[in-house]
Amino acid sequence: MRNNFVVVKINKQKQKGLFADKDFKKGEVIFSLEGEILKEPTKYTIQLSREKHIDDALGQYLNHSCDPNTYISAGEKAVRALRDISKGEELSFDYNLNEYEIATPFKCRCSSPKCRGEIRGSKYTLPPPC
């Protein structure tokens, strides 16, 4: 199920991003992830499991934020609202929480007080298992 209520526009950082074309309630599915499943991550894939990364045409415009308004529900291959989202708001998710190791690490420019600075994946941000 693709949702027709997201649009690609240019954001404040002069990058393409996804924007809500209607209000979304916390927990609501914004759109389903569709595309080729790959074993290795690329710059534009979204990680579903350790060896499953989906190459979704809309997902490539879902930018990172250290204070995101969406999350990836990997089991149902969906992007859901982490909180209520207003029409016109840019959609984002936290790459560090979803991706184990980012294929193309980068310096974050999200401007959030929660900003981590460098985005490399959870392998580098979460404590090692006991």
C-alpha positions in Angstrom: 0.0 0.0 0.0 1.6 3.2 -1.1 0.4 6.4 0.4 -0.4 9.4 -1.8 0.1 11.9 1.0 3.9 12.5 0.8 5.6 14.8 -1.7 9.2 15.4 -2.6 10.4 19.0 -2.2 13.6 20.9 -1.5 14.3 21.3 2.3 16.2 24.0 4.2 19.6 22.3 3.5 18.8 22.5 -0.2 18.3 18.7 -0.5 15.3 16.8 -1.7 13.2 15.5 1.1 9.8 14.0 1.8 7.1 16.2 3.2 3.7 15.4 4.6 0.8 16.5 2.4 -1.7 15.9 5.2 -1.7 15.6 9.0 -0.6 12.2 10.4 -1.4 10.8 13.9 1.2 9.1 16.1 1.5 5.5 15.0 -0.2 6.0 11.6 1.4 4.3 8.5 2.7 7.1 6.3 3.8 4.8 3.5 4.8 1.3 2.8 8.3 0.4 1.7 8.4 -1.2 -1.7 11.4 -2.2 -3.9 14.2 -4.6 -4.5 15.6 -6.4 -1.4 19.4 -6.4 -1.3 21.9 -8.2 1.0 24.2 -5.2 1.4 23.3 -1.6 2.2 23.8 1.2 -0.3 23.5 5.0 0.2 19.8 4.9 -0.4 18.6 1.6 1.0 16.7 1.2 4.3 17.7 -1.7 6.6 15.0 -4.2 7.4 17.2 -6.9 9.0 20.9 -7.7 9.2 21.0 -9.0 5.6 17.9 -7.3 4.1 18.0 -3.8 2.8 15.2 -2.4 0.7 15.8 0.0 -2.2 12.6 2.1 -2.0 12.1 4.9 -4.5 10.4 7.2 -1.9 12.6 6.0 1.0 15.7 7.6 -0.7 14.2 11.0 0.1 13.5 10.2 3.7 16.3 12.3 5.4 18.0 11.7 8.7 17.3 13.6 11.9 18.6 13.0 15.4 15.1 14.1 16.6 13.0 12.3 13.9 9.2 12.3 13.4 9.0 8.8 11.8 10.4 5.4 12.4 10.8 2.3 10.2 8.6 -0.7 11.1 10.9 -3.2 9.5 8.6 -6.3 10.0 5.7 -4.7 8.1 7.9 -2.7 5.7 6.3 0.6 6.6 7.2 4.1 7.7 5.1 5.1 10.7 4.6 8.4 12.5 6.7 8.6 15.7 4.5 11.5 16.9 1.7 13.6 15.4 3.0 15.2 12.1 1.5 18.4 10.6 0.9 18.9 6.9 3.9 20.5 5.3 6.4 19.1 7.8 9.5 17.3 6.5 9.6 13.6 7.3 12.7 12.1 8.8 14.0 9.1 10.7 17.1 8.4 12.8 19.5 6.5 10.5 21.6 5.6 13.6 18.8 3.7 15.2 17.7 1.8 12.0 21.0 1.1 10.2 23.6 -1.1 11.8 26.4 0.3 9.6 25.8 3.2 7.3 27.1 2.6 3.7 28.0 6.3 3.4 28.7 7.9 6.8 28.2 11.7 7.1 28.3 14.7 9.3 24.8 15.5 10.6 23.3 18.9 9.9 19.9 18.4 11.6 20.3 21.3 14.0 18.6 19.4 16.8 19.8 19.8 20.4 20.0 16.0 20.3 22.3 16.0 17.3 25.0 13.3 17.5 27.3 15.0 14.9 28.4 12.0 12.9 26.0 9.4 11.5 27.7 6.0 11.0 25.1 3.5 12.3 24.1 1.8 15.6 27.3 -0.3 15.5 29.1 2.9 16.5 26.5 4.4 18.8 25.1 1.6 20.9 27.0 0.0 23.8 28.5 -3.4 22.9 26.5 -6.5 24.0 27.4 -8.0 27.4 
